[in-house]
Amino acid sequence: MAIQCKGMLVVLDIKKTNHLHTVKCAAENAAHTPIKSVNKSSAVKKLTVVALSLGLLSCIAYSQSGADLMENENANHPRTQIPPNSGKPVVYQVFTRLFGNTNTTNKPWGTIEENGVGKFSDFTPQALQSIKALGTTHIWYTGVPHHALATSYLEYGIDDDDPDVIKGRAGSPYAVKDYYNVNPDLADNPANRLHEFEALIQRTHQHGMKVVIDIVPNHVARRYQSFSPRHDNFGANDDKSQEYARDNNFYYIPNTPFVLPEGVADTVLGGKATEKNQHQLVDGKFDEFPAKWTGNGSRASQPDINDWYETVKINYGVRPDGTHDFPELPEAYRDKSVQEHAAFWADKSLPDSWYKFRDIAIYWLDKGVDGFRFDMAEMVPVAFWSFLNSAIKQRNPDAFLLAEVYQPDKYRDYIQLGKMDYLYDKVGFYDTLKTIMKGEGKVSELVSVHDEVSDISTHMLHFLENHDEQRIASPEFAGGAEKGKPALAVSALISASPILLYFGQDLGEDGSEEAGFGDPSRTSIFDYIGVPAHQRFMNGGKFDAGQSSSEEKALHNFYKETMGIVATNPAVTGKYESLHALNLAADGTAYTEMQFAFMREKNEHGIVVIANFSTESTGPITLTIPISSLQKNTTELTLEPLLTHKGITFNLSGSNYTATLSLNGLETRVFAF
């Protein structure tokens, strides 16, 4: 939910119920109010700050950092150079646990044996080629870092997690318990799980795509327990007698035990007595003394059931009253380079958590990971992001850095001061587009919100689905995947920013499975489940749509055509010009608030897009384009089609070019000039 908070200091108390975010603002000096939340915590060891000159920063030799953990192994994995496409970045998000699962049982709260699970090895050459065919440049492998889960791996030397603080059977991927290893569910041989993921990184690179994984700096699992021999666990050196200390990794409620939320017992493993007997740790309590602040900022020793009770908040040197215990980044650094940002932090003494997460990022970069999606980045101080992202860019200047931020008034801070490459354009673009897809909004509103971020539009990633959002085809959203077709064309082609696709989106997956924890309409991120439309496309590993319906095949082909333009046409990185107001004001045309026309142009390449959000056929439309936009002097201008439709001829009419056409319901046409 979008929020507008006035004043210099803002307090966030964020609750994420299933996948939804609700946000409350309060003055930071209000008594007993959570500070700017830190939603997922992590712990590792304290490092001595090493003063580095600007020259030395280019190679960042961090003492005892993730950079040298796997020195010998990393030497065998040089970074693959992947040539850029001629269009713009396309991020394909896979929920790694679900992608390759062929099991169709789909029993609510089913075990891994009952419902199955996908593996790293399911990303075969055929699978990766099918992803690449959608114009993909980056695969975001969601759920890779080892998180808390109910399945036991004791035989592999991994301690069991307590289901009383786990959501679902498979657990939330945003309750990370070990940042130096990967989810054992995803490996054919859990003892070899890290090497299996390294092999997937290499396969992805060989298919011309880059690898993105999650880092969740705001919070970690209730019991973080890394087995990395060179890193202390988060909180290992904390002074637990203090609510706050700068170098504590967590916030504490001294002398007070943690108590499970009221009613949580009804959700543990489905709340069934027979299920409870299957796990020795299900006893309605969790041993934590003293209690820690919960991931969304709750300071109660017994959090609410809608809090992120399975996680604890990381301390970045933000005192309980909201003031900062670290140097402020000067405003002048908005315009400075990442090298200058790195130099600024080099001689500073900083909170321990800053160094722990820096080492985590460097560790994964050295394994070949090409970038990160940062969960709930707005709950972590902007100054920390300057520190972390400048360190990442010194290691890999091309690293892809995407952040989840939902406060429009903070966008420029996270981009300019925090040095993020990209932010979600949810609150403005996605939320407005969603109303249009549901038949409740106007295209003029979409044009307006897009204009509001025109100065940073190249940094605002677009999407129609991701793991937090409802599936387009779900009854709770649009009720049919076809309604996403004009929205895809608009969101993908309107800006030079990246576009994100969620696996199964191109097949009309509706998210209707009753998986266990949480409600349908979103594909579950908490339980073992199959994804039916995607499974039909997989066709037992052939990835040839062999079991897909004709409707699913047609939708997939539309996605491939549209994303082909995104990946190959240079115009998508060029100048944007809305044609909406001009056509809306024209006389004698059927063009309405349910159609959207715009242009993109770069050098000799240009496209004209017209999308019909109405389910009804529309026409005749007199499509109007200013002469100055096309920079032509001919009386007749023919444009070629880029999707499956006919070309179009424009005729000179006064100071404009005009052409007449009719559109089918939900049809989009894209023309090249």
VMD Tcl script that draws the C-alpha trace (Angstrom):
set ca {
  {0.00 0.00 0.00}
  {1.32 3.44 -0.85}
  {1.98 5.77 2.06}
  {2.79 9.44 2.30}
  {4.49 10.37 5.58}
  {5.34 13.96 6.40}
  {8.27 15.09 8.50}
  {11.94 14.27 8.60}
  {11.62 11.06 10.57}
  {9.28 8.22 9.66}
  {8.35 5.12 11.58}
  {7.15 2.05 9.77}
  {5.26 -0.77 11.43}
  {4.77 -3.13 8.55}
  {2.76 -6.31 8.66}
  {2.81 -8.76 5.81}
  {-0.20 -11.02 5.97}
  {0.52 -13.91 3.62}
  {1.92 -11.81 0.76}
  {0.19 -8.48 1.32}
  {1.88 -5.42 2.75}
  {0.09 -2.96 5.00}
  {1.95 0.04 6.30}
  {1.31 2.39 9.19}
  {3.15 5.66 9.73}
  {3.81 7.33 13.06}
  {6.19 9.89 14.46}
  {9.48 8.24 15.32}
  {9.55 9.80 18.72}
  {6.21 8.30 19.70}
  {6.52 6.02 22.69}
  {6.71 2.30 22.04}
  {6.42 2.67 18.27}
  {8.58 0.43 16.05}
  {11.30 2.32 14.27}
  {11.91 2.31 10.56}
  {11.50 -1.42 10.33}
  {14.21 -3.88 9.57}
  {12.29 -6.88 8.31}
  {14.65 -9.81 8.02}
  {17.72 -10.10 10.14}
  {21.06 -11.83 9.70}
  {24.20 -12.35 11.79}
  {27.90 -12.77 11.15}
  {31.14 -11.62 12.76}
  {32.46 -8.21 13.62}
  {35.21 -6.90 11.39}
  {37.77 -4.22 11.89}
  {37.27 -1.32 9.52}
  {40.15 -1.19 7.10}
  {41.00 2.17 5.61}
  {41.20 1.74 1.87}
  {42.36 4.28 -0.62}
  {40.24 4.87 -3.69}
  {42.73 2.89 -5.73}
  {42.57 -0.10 -3.42}
  {38.76 -0.01 -3.48}
  {38.81 -1.16 -7.06}
  {39.88 -4.59 -5.87}
  {38.38 -4.55 -2.31}
  {40.47 -6.90 -0.20}
  {38.09 -7.37 2.73}
  {39.61 -8.99 5.80}
  {37.85 -12.28 6.57}
  {35.08 -11.45 4.13}
  {32.98 -13.64 1.86}
  {35.41 -12.66 -0.87}
  {38.01 -15.18 0.25}
  {35.83 -17.92 1.71}
  {35.87 -20.26 -1.26}
  {39.09 -18.97 -2.76}
  {40.20 -22.18 -4.43}
  {36.73 -23.14 -5.66}
  {35.95 -19.67 -6.98}
  {39.16 -19.67 -8.97}
  {37.55 -22.42 -11.06}
  {34.45 -20.36 -11.78}
  {35.43 -17.25 -13.76}
  {32.56 -14.89 -14.54}
  {31.04 -15.56 -17.93}
  {30.87 -12.52 -20.21}
  {27.33 -12.29 -21.56}
  {26.78 -9.89 -24.46}
  {23.98 -7.37 -23.95}
  {20.83 -7.63 -26.03}
  {19.90 -4.77 -28.32}
  {16.76 -4.03 -26.34}
  {16.53 -3.79 -22.55}
  {16.77 -6.12 -19.53}
  {14.11 -8.79 -19.09}
  {13.96 -10.46 -15.68}
  {12.29 -13.86 -15.47}
  {11.39 -14.74 -11.88}
  {11.20 -18.43 -11.08}
  {10.12 -19.78 -7.76}
  {12.91 -22.33 -7.78}
  {11.15 -24.84 -5.51}
  {8.10 -24.95 -7.78}
  {9.48 -24.54 -11.30}
  {10.53 -28.13 -12.03}
  {7.97 -29.97 -9.89}
  {5.98 -32.44 -12.02}
  {3.94 -33.87 -9.13}
  {0.22 -33.05 -9.58}
  {-1.10 -34.30 -6.21}
  {-1.50 -30.83 -4.70}
  {-2.67 -31.98 -1.28}
  {-3.21 -28.97 1.05}
  {-0.32 -28.87 3.53}
  {1.20 -31.83 1.69}
  {4.68 -33.03 2.60}
  {7.60 -32.96 0.21}
  {7.04 -36.67 -0.40}
  {3.32 -36.16 -1.13}
  {3.44 -33.03 -3.31}
  {6.98 -33.12 -4.67}
  {9.50 -30.35 -5.14}
  {11.51 -28.85 -7.98}
  {15.31 -29.09 -8.10}
  {18.25 -27.13 -9.45}
  {18.74 -29.97 -11.93}
  {15.29 -29.31 -13.44}
  {16.80 -26.25 -15.14}
  {17.97 -28.33 -18.06}
  {19.14 -26.91 -21.39}
  {15.57 -27.30 -22.65}
  {14.19 -25.41 -19.64}
  {16.73 -22.63 -19.90}
  {16.17 -22.28 -23.63}
  {12.42 -21.91 -23.06}
  {13.14 -19.11 -20.59}
  {15.60 -17.48 -22.96}
  {12.96 -17.54 -25.70}
  {10.96 -14.95 -23.74}
  {13.76 -12.41 -24.23}
  {15.16 -13.12 -20.77}
  {18.47 -11.53 -19.82}
  {18.36 -12.26 -16.06}
  {16.82 -15.19 -14.18}
  {15.80 -14.34 -10.64}
  {16.04 -17.65 -8.79}
  {13.72 -17.03 -5.83}
  {14.17 -19.04 -2.64}
  {17.81 -20.09 -3.08}
  {19.45 -19.07 0.25}
  {18.89 -21.67 2.97}
  {15.72 -20.70 4.82}
  {13.81 -22.30 7.68}
  {11.63 -25.23 6.58}
  {9.72 -28.07 8.24}
  {11.33 -30.88 6.25}
  {14.08 -32.63 8.22}
  {17.64 -32.93 6.94}
  {19.24 -34.22 10.14}
  {21.00 -37.00 8.26}
  {22.96 -34.32 6.40}
  {24.08 -32.59 9.58}
  {21.47 -29.82 9.31}
  {19.59 -29.07 12.52}
  {15.81 -29.22 12.31}
  {13.88 -25.95 12.27}
  {10.96 -25.50 14.66}
  {7.64 -25.58 12.72}
  {6.08 -23.34 15.38}
  {7.91 -20.41 13.76}
  {7.60 -21.54 10.13}
  {4.86 -20.47 7.74}
  {3.73 -23.46 5.68}
  {5.56 -26.74 5.29}
  {8.23 -25.52 2.91}
  {8.76 -22.25 4.76}
  {9.10 -18.65 3.68}
  {12.10 -17.94 1.44}
  {12.34 -14.62 3.29}
  {13.17 -16.25 6.62}
  {16.79 -17.03 5.78}
  {18.67 -19.19 8.31}
  {22.04 -19.52 6.56}
  {23.30 -17.06 3.94}
  {26.35 -19.17 3.16}
  {24.47 -22.15 1.80}
  {21.37 -22.99 -0.21}
  {18.00 -24.62 0.39}
  {18.55 -28.40 0.67}
  {15.09 -29.01 -0.82}
  {16.49 -27.88 -4.17}
  {19.35 -30.36 -4.42}
  {19.37 -33.92 -5.71}
  {22.02 -34.57 -3.07}
  {21.55 -32.16 -0.15}
  {25.13 -32.79 0.98}
  {26.28 -31.35 -2.35}
  {23.68 -28.60 -2.58}
  {26.06 -25.65 -2.89}
  {27.94 -27.22 -5.79}
  {24.64 -28.07 -7.51}
  {23.70 -24.39 -7.39}
  {27.14 -23.38 -8.69}
  {26.53 -25.73 -11.61}
  {23.17 -24.02 -12.26}
  {24.91 -20.64 -12.31}
  {27.26 -21.96 -14.97}
  {24.42 -23.47 -17.04}
  {22.51 -20.21 -16.90}
  {25.56 -18.28 -18.09}
  {26.14 -20.77 -20.88}
  {22.63 -19.99 -22.14}
  {23.39 -16.28 -22.25}
  {21.53 -15.22 -19.11}
  {22.60 -13.80 -15.78}
  {21.72 -14.97 -12.27}
  {19.91 -12.91 -9.62}
  {19.15 -14.14 -6.08}
  {17.46 -12.62 -3.03}
  {19.18 -10.91 -0.16}
  {16.92 -9.94 2.73}
  {18.80 -7.38 4.85}
  {15.85 -6.36 7.00}
  {15.35 -9.67 8.79}
  {16.45 -13.29 9.18}
  {14.82 -16.47 10.45}
  {13.93 -16.57 14.14}
  {16.89 -18.90 14.63}
  {19.71 -18.02 12.25}
  {22.31 -20.79 12.20}
  {25.02 -20.60 9.58}
  {27.46 -23.49 9.36}
  {30.07 -21.38 7.61}
  {33.29 -21.96 9.59}
  {34.65 -18.46 9.00}
  {31.61 -16.44 10.00}
  {29.91 -15.93 13.35}
  {26.16 -16.34 13.38}
  {24.08 -13.21 13.53}
  {23.75 -12.27 17.17}
  {26.64 -14.46 18.30}
  {28.45 -11.52 19.91}
  {25.40 -9.46 20.93}
  {24.99 -7.96 24.38}
  {21.53 -9.35 25.07}
  {21.11 -7.35 28.25}
  {20.58 -4.22 26.14}
  {17.58 -3.39 23.99}
  {19.98 -1.70 21.62}
  {23.72 -1.51 21.09}
  {25.29 -0.29 17.88}
  {27.11 -3.53 17.14}
  {24.33 -5.85 18.20}
  {22.80 -7.56 15.19}
  {19.36 -7.70 16.80}
  {17.09 -5.65 19.05}
  {16.12 -7.29 22.35}
  {13.38 -7.18 24.97}
  {15.62 -7.77 28.00}
  {14.67 -10.33 30.65}
  {11.55 -11.30 28.73}
  {10.90 -14.61 26.91}
  {9.43 -14.81 23.43}
  {5.85 -16.06 23.24}
  {4.24 -17.42 20.09}
  {1.38 -15.34 18.65}
  {-2.08 -16.22 19.84}
  {-3.71 -18.61 17.37}
  {-0.52 -19.64 15.63}
  {-0.97 -23.25 16.73}
  {-3.93 -23.50 14.34}
  {-1.62 -22.85 11.38}
  {1.37 -25.04 12.27}
  {1.56 -27.87 9.72}
  {-2.11 -27.29 8.98}
  {-3.16 -27.31 12.63}
  {-3.94 -31.04 12.55}
  {-3.16 -33.21 15.54}
  {-2.08 -36.08 13.30}
  {0.36 -33.78 11.55}
  {1.75 -32.46 14.83}
  {2.87 -35.95 15.74}
  {5.05 -36.02 12.65}
  {7.49 -33.43 13.97}
  {9.08 -33.61 17.41}
  {9.49 -29.84 17.72}
  {5.80 -28.95 17.38}
  {4.86 -28.13 20.96}
  {3.23 -24.68 20.81}
  {6.29 -22.79 21.97}
  {9.64 -21.52 20.80}
  {12.63 -21.08 23.06}
  {14.00 -17.54 22.68}
  {15.33 -15.60 25.65}
  {15.42 -12.71 25.71}
  {12.82 -12.07 23.03}
  {13.90 -10.17 19.93}
  {12.02 -7.57 17.93}
  {10.04 -9.19 15.15}
  {10.96 -8.69 11.49}
  {8.33 -6.07 10.69}
  {9.38 -3.95 13.66}
  {7.03 -5.24 16.35}
  {8.56 -4.75 19.80}
  {6.15 -7.09 21.57}
  {7.50 -10.25 23.19}
  {4.34 -11.90 21.85}
  {3.86 -10.56 18.32}
  {0.52 -10.55 16.54}
  {-0.30 -13.44 14.25}
  {-0.22 -11.02 11.30}
  {3.30 -9.89 12.16}
  {6.30 -11.51 10.52}
  {6.66 -13.64 13.64}
  {8.90 -16.19 11.91}
  {11.62 -13.55 11.52}
  {13.64 -11.13 13.64}
  {14.69 -7.62 12.71}
  {18.28 -6.65 11.95}
  {19.85 -3.67 13.69}
  {21.71 -1.27 11.39}
  {22.57 1.28 14.02}
  {19.12 2.86 14.18}
  {18.37 3.55 17.83}
  {14.91 2.73 19.26}
  {14.05 6.44 19.17}
  {14.77 6.56 15.43}
  {18.08 8.44 15.57}
  {21.10 7.05 13.76}
  {24.30 5.65 15.24}
  {26.34 5.89 12.03}
  {27.69 8.71 9.86}
  {25.17 10.44 7.64}
  {25.75 10.38 3.90}
  {26.01 13.98 2.64}
  {23.27 15.18 0.29}
  {25.93 16.05 -2.28}
  {26.51 12.33 -2.85}
  {23.34 12.10 -4.94}
  {25.45 12.99 -7.96}
  {28.61 11.10 -7.07}
  {29.85 7.81 -8.49}
  {29.85 4.44 -6.76}
  {33.63 4.77 -6.47}
  {33.18 8.00 -4.53}
  {30.53 6.37 -2.34}
  {32.86 3.47 -1.59}
  {35.67 5.88 -0.72}
  {33.37 7.79 1.64}
  {32.69 4.65 3.74}
  {36.22 3.22 3.64}
  {37.52 4.97 6.76}
  {34.29 4.97 8.77}
  {33.46 2.87 11.82}
  {30.10 1.25 11.09}
  {27.61 -1.11 12.78}
  {28.52 -4.79 12.65}
  {25.47 -5.76 10.59}
  {26.70 -3.58 7.71}
  {29.85 -5.66 7.35}
  {28.02 -8.96 7.69}
  {25.74 -8.22 4.77}
  {28.59 -6.82 2.69}
  {30.43 -10.10 3.15}
  {27.33 -12.08 2.20}
  {26.95 -10.15 -1.06}
  {30.63 -10.50 -1.93}
  {30.48 -14.23 -1.19}
  {27.74 -14.76 -3.77}
  {29.30 -12.47 -6.35}
  {32.44 -14.55 -6.14}
  {30.39 -17.65 -6.87}
  {29.18 -16.12 -10.12}
  {25.88 -14.56 -9.05}
  {25.30 -11.44 -11.19}
  {22.98 -9.43 -8.99}
  {20.48 -9.27 -6.17}
  {16.85 -8.52 -5.49}
  {16.72 -6.78 -2.12}
  {13.59 -7.58 -0.12}
  {11.84 -4.70 1.68}
  {14.77 -2.36 1.08}
  {12.83 0.63 2.38}
  {12.99 -0.81 5.91}
  {16.80 -0.45 5.95}
  {18.58 2.95 6.09}
  {19.49 4.53 2.76}
  {23.06 5.09 3.98}
  {23.56 1.34 4.36}
  {22.58 0.83 0.73}
  {25.20 3.37 -0.35}
  {27.78 1.34 1.58}
  {26.63 -2.07 0.34}
  {25.89 -1.23 -3.29}
  {29.11 0.70 -3.80}
  {31.01 -2.31 -2.44}
  {29.10 -4.61 -4.81}
  {29.80 -2.38 -7.80}
  {33.50 -2.33 -6.99}
  {33.46 -6.11 -7.17}
  {31.24 -6.32 -10.25}
  {30.44 -3.01 -12.00}
  {27.68 -4.72 -14.00}
  {25.90 -6.20 -10.98}
  {22.10 -5.97 -11.28}
  {20.58 -4.40 -8.15}
  {16.79 -4.44 -7.77}
  {14.97 -3.25 -4.64}
  {11.48 -3.56 -3.21}
  {10.44 -0.02 -2.21}
  {6.82 1.13 -1.89}
  {7.19 4.78 -0.83}
  {7.23 7.04 -3.91}
  {8.61 9.98 -1.91}
  {11.69 7.86 -1.14}
  {12.34 6.54 -4.67}
  {15.00 9.11 -5.53}
  {16.79 8.60 -2.21}
  {17.22 4.88 -2.83}
  {18.31 5.42 -6.44}
  {20.53 8.47 -6.08}
  {21.89 8.08 -2.55}
  {21.42 4.33 -2.11}
  {22.80 3.54 -5.57}
  {20.05 1.08 -6.51}
  {19.83 0.26 -10.19}
  {16.10 -0.45 -10.17}
  {13.04 -0.20 -7.95}
  {9.59 -1.77 -8.29}
  {7.17 0.60 -10.02}
  {4.27 -0.84 -8.06}
  {2.52 1.97 -6.19}
  {2.23 4.13 -9.27}
  {2.38 2.12 -12.46}
  {1.34 -1.41 -11.48}
  {-1.45 -0.41 -9.11}
  {-2.94 1.95 -11.71}
  {-2.58 -0.54 -14.53}
  {-4.31 -3.14 -12.38}
  {-7.41 -0.93 -12.06}
  {-7.54 -0.55 -15.85}
  {-7.23 -4.30 -16.36}
  {-10.17 -4.74 -13.99}
  {-12.20 -2.20 -15.98}
  {-12.19 0.37 -13.17}
  {-9.46 2.85 -14.16}
  {-8.59 5.27 -16.95}
  {-5.57 5.33 -19.24}
  {-5.10 9.04 -18.50}
  {-4.35 8.08 -14.90}
  {-1.66 5.68 -16.10}
  {-0.11 8.37 -18.30}
  {-0.06 10.70 -15.31}
  {1.64 8.31 -12.86}
  {4.20 7.41 -15.49}
  {4.97 11.09 -15.98}
  {5.50 11.50 -12.23}
  {8.65 9.36 -12.42}
  {9.82 10.59 -15.82}
  {13.16 11.72 -14.37}
  {13.86 8.25 -12.97}
  {11.75 6.14 -15.33}
  {14.72 4.08 -16.53}
  {15.16 2.88 -12.93}
  {11.53 1.82 -12.37}
  {11.05 -1.87 -13.15}
  {7.63 -2.91 -14.46}
  {5.77 -6.14 -13.77}
  {2.28 -7.64 -13.93}
  {2.92 -10.58 -11.61}
  {5.45 -11.63 -9.00}
  {5.36 -13.86 -5.92}
  {3.68 -11.15 -3.82}
  {0.94 -10.24 -6.31}
  {-2.22 -11.96 -7.46}
  {-2.16 -13.95 -10.66}
  {-3.83 -12.02 -13.50}
  {-6.14 -14.95 -14.27}
  {-7.34 -15.32 -10.67}
  {-10.97 -14.31 -10.02}
  {-9.71 -11.91 -7.38}
  {-7.76 -9.96 -10.05}
  {-8.82 -9.91 -13.71}
  {-10.49 -13.30 -13.95}
  {-8.75 -14.15 -17.21}
  {-5.20 -14.12 -18.55}
  {-6.30 -12.48 -21.81}
  {-6.83 -9.23 -19.91}
  {-3.11 -9.15 -19.29}
  {-2.20 -8.97 -22.99}
  {-2.63 -5.22 -23.58}
  {-1.14 -4.59 -20.12}
  {1.94 -6.63 -21.03}
  {2.53 -4.66 -24.21}
  {2.12 -1.34 -22.44}
  {4.24 -2.16 -19.38}
  {6.95 -3.79 -21.48}
  {7.20 -1.17 -24.23}
  {6.47 2.16 -22.54}
  {9.81 2.56 -20.77}
  {13.51 1.79 -21.07}
  {13.33 0.19 -17.61}
  {13.47 -3.61 -17.20}
  {10.34 -5.73 -17.36}
  {9.79 -8.69 -15.03}
  {7.87 -11.86 -15.92}
  {6.81 -14.41 -13.31}
  {6.95 -18.08 -14.29}
  {3.55 -19.33 -15.44}
  {2.37 -15.79 -16.26}
  {2.80 -16.41 -19.97}
  {0.55 -19.47 -19.68}
  {-2.31 -17.93 -17.72}
  {-1.64 -19.69 -14.41}
  {-4.46 -18.65 -12.05}
  {-2.97 -19.43 -8.62}
  {-6.11 -21.29 -7.52}
  {-4.36 -24.15 -5.70}
  {-5.13 -24.57 -1.99}
  {-1.55 -25.17 -0.95}
  {-1.79 -24.68 2.82}
  {-0.63 -21.46 4.47}
  {-2.21 -18.41 2.87}
  {-5.04 -17.98 0.43}
  {-5.26 -18.80 -3.29}
  {-4.91 -16.22 -6.10}
  {-1.15 -16.12 -5.52}
  {0.98 -19.17 -6.23}
  {2.08 -20.32 -2.77}
  {5.56 -19.42 -1.59}
  {5.14 -21.31 1.71}
  {4.21 -24.87 0.72}
  {5.04 -27.73 -1.61}
  {2.73 -27.48 -4.60}
  {2.53 -28.01 -8.34}
  {1.74 -25.22 -10.79}
  {-0.71 -26.77 -13.29}
  {-0.45 -24.46 -16.33}
  {3.34 -24.48 -16.05}
  {3.38 -28.27 -15.63}
  {1.39 -28.68 -18.84}
  {3.92 -26.51 -20.66}
  {6.83 -28.47 -19.15}
  {5.37 -31.69 -20.55}
  {7.55 -33.97 -18.47}
  {10.70 -31.94 -19.05}
  {10.36 -31.31 -22.79}
  {9.26 -27.68 -22.33}
  {7.39 -27.82 -25.60}
  {3.81 -26.98 -24.48}
  {2.92 -30.56 -25.32}
  {0.09 -30.68 -22.78}
  {-0.91 -27.02 -22.96}
  {-4.37 -25.98 -24.10}
  {-4.80 -24.01 -27.32}
  {-5.53 -20.90 -25.24}
  {-2.33 -21.36 -23.24}
  {-0.29 -21.83 -26.40}
  {-1.76 -18.70 -27.98}
  {-1.04 -16.65 -24.85}
  {2.52 -17.97 -24.69}
  {3.09 -17.07 -28.33}
  {1.84 -13.52 -27.70}
  {4.30 -13.20 -24.83}
  {7.13 -14.48 -27.01}
  {6.27 -12.01 -29.79}
  {6.01 -9.06 -27.41}
  {9.12 -9.91 -25.46}
  {10.96 -10.38 -28.73}
  {10.38 -6.68 -29.42}
  {11.58 -5.83 -25.92}
  {14.79 -7.81 -26.33}
  {15.73 -6.84 -29.88}
  {14.29 -3.47 -30.86}
  {16.53 -0.52 -29.88}
  {13.49 1.79 -29.87}
  {12.46 0.42 -26.45}
  {15.43 2.24 -24.91}
  {14.69 5.50 -26.71}
  {12.41 8.51 -26.36}
  {8.83 7.96 -25.15}
  {5.93 10.08 -26.37}
  {2.34 9.62 -25.28}
  {-0.24 9.94 -28.05}
  {-3.13 9.49 -25.63}
  {-4.27 13.09 -25.08}
  {-3.97 13.92 -28.78}
  {-6.13 10.96 -29.82}
  {-8.58 11.33 -26.95}
  {-9.29 14.92 -28.06}
  {-9.66 14.11 -31.77}
  {-13.09 14.38 -33.39}
  {-14.87 11.50 -35.09}
  {-12.93 8.65 -33.51}
  {-13.85 5.75 -31.23}
  {-10.65 6.22 -29.22}
  {-11.52 6.35 -25.46}
  {-9.97 5.99 -22.01}
  {-9.82 2.24 -22.68}
  {-7.25 2.63 -25.47}
  {-3.65 3.73 -25.14}
  {-1.40 4.88 -27.99}
  {2.23 5.93 -27.62}
  {5.51 6.00 -29.51}
  {9.12 5.07 -28.82}
  {12.05 6.24 -30.95}
  {15.81 5.86 -30.96}
  {17.97 6.92 -33.88}
  {16.55 5.23 -36.98}
  {14.34 2.85 -34.98}
  {10.79 3.63 -33.91}
  {7.59 1.90 -32.83}
  {3.96 2.96 -32.50}
  {1.87 1.01 -29.97}
  {-1.91 1.03 -29.62}
  {-3.52 -1.21 -27.00}
  {-7.20 -1.87 -26.39}
  {-8.03 -2.60 -22.73}
  {-11.71 -3.08 -23.54}
  {-13.05 -6.60 -23.96}
  {-15.22 -5.27 -26.79}
  {-14.17 -4.58 -30.36}
  {-13.48 -0.90 -30.90}
  {-13.58 1.18 -34.06}
  {-13.25 2.87 -36.27}
  {-10.36 4.62 -34.54}
  {-8.56 7.47 -36.27}
  {-5.04 7.07 -34.96}
  {-3.23 10.42 -35.02}
  {0.53 11.09 -34.84}
  {2.15 14.53 -35.09}
  {4.36 15.05 -38.13}
  {7.14 16.34 -35.91}
  {7.18 13.05 -34.03}
  {7.91 11.03 -37.14}
  {10.13 13.69 -38.75}
  {8.80 12.78 -42.20}
  {7.74 14.93 -45.11}
  {5.97 12.38 -47.29}
  {2.21 12.45 -47.83}
  {1.94 8.73 -47.18}
  {3.74 6.64 -44.59}
  {3.53 2.84 -44.30}
  {4.50 1.12 -41.05}
  {5.32 -2.59 -40.76}
  {3.69 -4.87 -38.14}
  {5.77 -6.29 -35.28}
  {3.03 -8.55 -33.88}
  {0.63 -10.88 -35.67}
  {-1.50 -8.30 -37.45}
  {-1.35 -6.24 -40.63}
  {0.74 -3.15 -41.29}
  {-0.77 0.32 -41.49}
  {-0.58 3.32 -43.81}
  {-0.74 6.88 -42.47}
  {-1.73 9.84 -44.62}
  {-0.76 13.45 -44.15}
  {-3.63 15.50 -42.73}
  {-2.70 19.06 -41.81}
  {-0.03 18.94 -39.13}
  {-0.59 15.26 -38.36}
  {-0.47 11.82 -39.87}
  {-3.69 9.81 -39.51}
  {-4.78 6.25 -40.17}
  {-8.02 4.41 -39.55}
  {-8.22 1.02 -37.87}
  {-10.45 -1.13 -35.70}
  {-9.26 -3.23 -32.76}
  {-10.60 -6.50 -31.44}
  {-11.27 -6.78 -27.74}
  {-7.98 -6.79 -25.76}
  {-5.97 -6.48 -28.98}
  {-2.60 -4.72 -29.19}
  {-0.85 -3.62 -32.36}
  {2.77 -2.58 -32.63}
  {4.11 -0.94 -35.79}
  {7.69 -0.18 -36.80}
  {8.83 2.99 -38.56}
}
mol new
graphics top color blue
foreach p $ca { graphics top sphere $p radius 0.5 }
foreach p [lrange $ca 0 end-1] q [lrange $ca 1 end] { graphics top cylinder $p $q radius 0.2 }
display resetview
